[in-house]
Amino acid sequence: MRLKEIQHIFHKELDAIYDTNEVDSFFLLLIEAYYKISRLQMAMDPNIALEDDGKMVSALDALKNEVPIQYIIGETVFFGLPFKVDENVLIPRPETEELVDWIIKKTTVPNPTILDIGTGSGCIAVTLAKKMPEAKVFALDVSKEALEVATENAILNETTVDFLKADILDSNTWSTDFKKLKFDVVVSNPPYVREQEKARMKSNVVDNEPHLALFVSDENPLQFYKAITNFSTTNLKVGGRLFFEINEYLGNDMIQLLKAHNFVNIELKQDIFKRDRMIKGQIQK
Ligand SMILES: C[S@@+](CC[C@H](N)C(=O)[O-])C[C@H]1O[C@@H](n2cnc3c(N)ncnc32)[C@H](O)[C@@H]1O
């Protein structure tokens, strides 16, 4: 079938679900990913015929079911770098790029040792390792499948990250060597969406992205933050910094939490949409 015919079918089937520009964008991303046909080639010759359009048919089906385009293609871009993604990892978000940018700007110690907790696709750990080549980066996750994706991403981006399988909520799963490590930076974008917020979320997120990466109970929404803050009081070096991505509704609770653990230089930061989405604190010198 010719490209312009397939594009026509995409619009016919998908314009009721998505904005028409978004449908064009999906179509162009797919022909680039599957057939290495650029937008320019498509614009110059929309009559190019695909010998095997089976992949486009499967992608169309998945899009009808609102599967995120990143999972369909199996790849996304974070901080200008390529990352493989599948249904075992959260699709990296733009606000997390802002968090990474903040860490890079604030980390001035030479040869920093960094730990990313709940690494998922590895987007934070791999980007920090890539952008701060002198850093020694560790990353952990409770999900074996996520760690496999993160490991692939470290290789894809030609970086070295030490990945560990551990449950940050259960110190019995931490190795003796891990317990002894001291870090200049601990960072985490842990699960923070309360069950009560599920109903207000887009169905393509709730139906496709891993719940292990997203949700916490309504009763204990700061569960991960409390555990990670506690861990950081013993495993950050003096002067070391803790960075979190946070739920925009819990900024004040997070300030209180860090204060209660004697962190100083606490700073709550908004994302480009003016929502409280990041916080940092420092272990007293
Ligand atoms: C919100 S996702 C963040 C993923 C990635 N860091 C990012 O920013 O896109 C949270 C991650 O925490 C991991 N996680 C959930 N429970 C955990 C636990 N008890 N211990 C360690 N990691 C956990 C999930 O598997 C998931 O990869």
The ligand as an ORCA input file, in Angstrom:
! r2SCAN-3c Opt
* xyz 0 1
  C       7.834      6.793     38.995
  S       8.825      5.425     38.460
  C      10.286      6.319     38.028
  C      11.086      5.677     36.935
  C      12.251      6.552     36.428
  N      13.186      6.846     37.490
  C      11.721      7.822     35.814
  O      11.943      8.886     36.419
  O      11.095      7.771     34.751
  C       9.200      4.631     39.983
  C      10.112      3.405     39.932
  O      10.241      2.899     41.263
  C      10.293      1.485     41.206
  N       9.860      0.960     42.504
  C       8.597      0.742     42.963
  N       8.622      0.240     44.199
  C       9.942      0.131     44.552
  C      10.609     -0.338     45.715
  N       9.915     -0.782     46.771
  N      11.961     -0.316     45.742
  C      12.671      0.125     44.672
  N      12.081      0.577     43.533
  C      10.742      0.577     43.476
  C       9.350      1.116     40.069
  O       9.640     -0.178     39.566
  C       9.620      2.254     39.079
  O      10.618      1.888     38.163
*
